[in-house]
Amino acid sequence: MSTAPARPSGTLALALVGCGAISRVHVPAIRAGAPRTRITAVVDVDPARADALAADCGARAFADLGEALASGAFDAVDLMLPHHLHEEASVRCFEAGKHVLLEKPLANDPAACERILEAARRAGTVFQVAENSQYWPEVLTARDLLAAGAIGEVLTARAAFVVPPMPEFYGGPAPWRLDLAAAGGGIALDTGSHWIRPLRMWLGEVDAVVGATGRPWEAMQGESLVRALLRFRSGVVASLDGLLKSPPFAPEPMFRISGRSGEISIERPGRVVLFDAESPGGRQVGEEGGYGRSYPGQFADFEAAVLDGRPLAAGPESAVGELRTALALYRSVASGRWEPVWD
Ligand SMILES: NC(=O)c1ccc[n+]([C@@H]2O[C@H](COP(=O)([O-])OP(=O)(O)OC[C@H]3O[C@@H](n4cnc5c(N)ncnc54)[C@H](O)[C@@H]3O)[C@@H](O)[C@H]2O)c1
């Protein structure tokens, strides 16, 4: 006998699994982007966190994923867990027949990614990796400009971020992000994915990587500094620069794409500026936005995939590319050479 509570047809009952920092970003984004999605359950091994988020969402709180899955209180899960827990949690959810939205990275190594993808194929449910930069409006504007030939042939691109170690992500008594075994890497694998995905959306697949990393923040076992070159299958070479440090910061574009007849710059907090023959001094294209505007589209896409059968903007296997790019960089640091991204 099912213990599932009745829920209105045409709605998606969702469990939030992991009530930490990113859950506080997901909740308003679900409300903004996915009006047919109801948060009916929240799960966290820390009962205080689960209770607090359950109260905010009007949902049932669980301290254990197994109990939550047995309750029948939801059809889909939004997994927001430390990286080393992604595989076990997502496979359990697929085996329970749930639709899964899994925060990036897919997993910490390609073999684990493949096991998760295989579990998803067996389940036949919707599987999306929450790579929110896929939905970042400025990234989409740049993609449209490139497709329209606004800067001509692309010669190179640069992706750069300098971000602070915000206490909600790096604080607490035992922050898993500082632990290499749990996090799987440093900022190239973690924050870097949101800069690598746009490069892949614009330039195609990455073929090889060479670079250097550093640990200016010694408490973090993974790298807190990245200087890398990414060579794409097209032959175009782009750079990826990342640094985790406290403010103050100098202004710097998040992305700069250089073409034969112009340039596109994405500047903080979220402005696309096109430099071309018509506007050599640059003109803003589209609205002023920001990274935070990337999340609602992610949930709109997941909801439409589950409820309407619509294809996702990017399949989950796409997220293997960000992971493999970071892992190729780590191999390059060890070998001192260009390293292939794909075997
Ligand atoms: N897309 C983005 O911009 C973005 C930003 C931050 C984090 N993330 C991703 O979100 C995920 C979570 O990151 P976070 O910063 O929210 O971490 P966090 O540490 O703040 O939250 C993780 C939560 O999971 C809980 N937890 C641990 N083990 C559990 C288990 N077995 N069952 C249930 N709950 C468990 C912890 O108690 C904690 O509350 C990571 O994959 C991270 O890369 C994405």
The ligand as a MOL file (V3000), in Angstrom:
LIG
                    3D

  0  0  0     0  0            999 V3000
M  V30 BEGIN CTAB
M  V30 COUNTS 44 48 0 0 0
M  V30 BEGIN ATOM
M  V30 1 N 25.6480 25.6590 -8.7540 0
M  V30 2 C 26.2670 26.4180 -7.8650 0
M  V30 3 O 26.4650 27.6120 -8.0610 0
M  V30 4 C 26.6990 25.7890 -6.5690 0
M  V30 5 C 27.0990 26.5870 -5.4880 0
M  V30 6 C 27.4160 25.9510 -4.2830 0
M  V30 7 C 27.3610 24.5770 -4.1740 0
M  V30 8 N 27.0080 23.8230 -5.2550 0 CHG=1
M  V30 9 C 26.9920 22.3560 -5.1630 0
M  V30 10 O 25.9610 21.9570 -4.2540 0
M  V30 11 C 26.3770 20.7940 -3.5280 0
M  V30 12 C 26.2810 21.0780 -2.0460 0
M  V30 13 O 27.0950 22.1870 -1.7210 0
M  V30 14 P 26.7780 23.1150 -0.4460 0
M  V30 15 O 27.7040 24.2720 -0.5440 0
M  V30 16 O 25.3230 23.3820 -0.3220 0 CHG=-1
M  V30 17 O 27.2640 22.1600 0.7500 0
M  V30 18 P 26.8700 22.2470 2.2950 0
M  V30 19 O 27.9400 21.5760 3.0450 0
M  V30 20 O 26.5220 23.6660 2.6530 0
M  V30 21 O 25.5120 21.3960 2.3740 0
M  V30 22 C 25.5000 20.0000 2.2690 0
M  V30 23 C 24.4320 19.4780 3.2180 0
M  V30 24 O 24.3260 18.0630 3.0370 0
M  V30 25 C 24.0940 17.4930 4.3120 0
M  V30 26 N 24.4310 16.0810 4.2490 0
M  V30 27 C 25.6520 15.5100 4.3040 0
M  V30 28 N 25.5540 14.1730 4.1650 0
M  V30 29 C 24.2440 13.8920 3.9890 0
M  V30 30 C 23.5140 12.7000 3.7500 0
M  V30 31 N 24.1280 11.5000 3.6840 0
M  V30 32 N 22.1640 12.7790 3.6300 0
M  V30 33 C 21.5340 13.9720 3.7130 0
M  V30 34 N 22.1830 15.1420 3.9350 0
M  V30 35 C 23.5210 15.1090 4.0530 0
M  V30 36 C 24.9510 18.3100 5.2670 0
M  V30 37 O 24.5270 18.1920 6.6160 0
M  V30 38 C 24.7470 19.7230 4.6990 0
M  V30 39 O 23.6640 20.3920 5.3190 0
M  V30 40 C 27.7770 20.4630 -4.0410 0
M  V30 41 O 27.6730 19.5240 -5.0810 0
M  V30 42 C 28.2790 21.7860 -4.5910 0
M  V30 43 O 29.2730 21.6930 -5.5930 0
M  V30 44 C 26.6620 24.4070 -6.4260 0
M  V30 END ATOM
M  V30 BEGIN BOND
M  V30 1 1 1 2
M  V30 2 2 2 3
M  V30 3 1 2 4
M  V30 4 1 4 5
M  V30 5 2 4 44
M  V30 6 2 5 6
M  V30 7 1 6 7
M  V30 8 2 7 8
M  V30 9 1 8 9
M  V30 10 1 8 44
M  V30 11 1 9 10
M  V30 12 1 9 42
M  V30 13 1 10 11
M  V30 14 1 11 12
M  V30 15 1 11 40
M  V30 16 1 12 13
M  V30 17 1 13 14
M  V30 18 2 14 15
M  V30 19 1 14 16
M  V30 20 1 14 17
M  V30 21 1 17 18
M  V30 22 2 18 19
M  V30 23 1 18 20
M  V30 24 1 18 21
M  V30 25 1 21 22
M  V30 26 1 22 23
M  V30 27 1 23 24
M  V30 28 1 23 38
M  V30 29 1 24 25
M  V30 30 1 25 26
M  V30 31 1 25 36
M  V30 32 1 26 27
M  V30 33 1 26 35
M  V30 34 2 27 28
M  V30 35 1 28 29
M  V30 36 1 29 30
M  V30 37 2 29 35
M  V30 38 1 30 31
M  V30 39 2 30 32
M  V30 40 1 32 33
M  V30 41 2 33 34
M  V30 42 1 34 35
M  V30 43 1 36 37
M  V30 44 1 36 38
M  V30 45 1 38 39
M  V30 46 1 40 41
M  V30 47 1 40 42
M  V30 48 1 42 43
M  V30 END BOND
M  V30 END CTAB
M  END
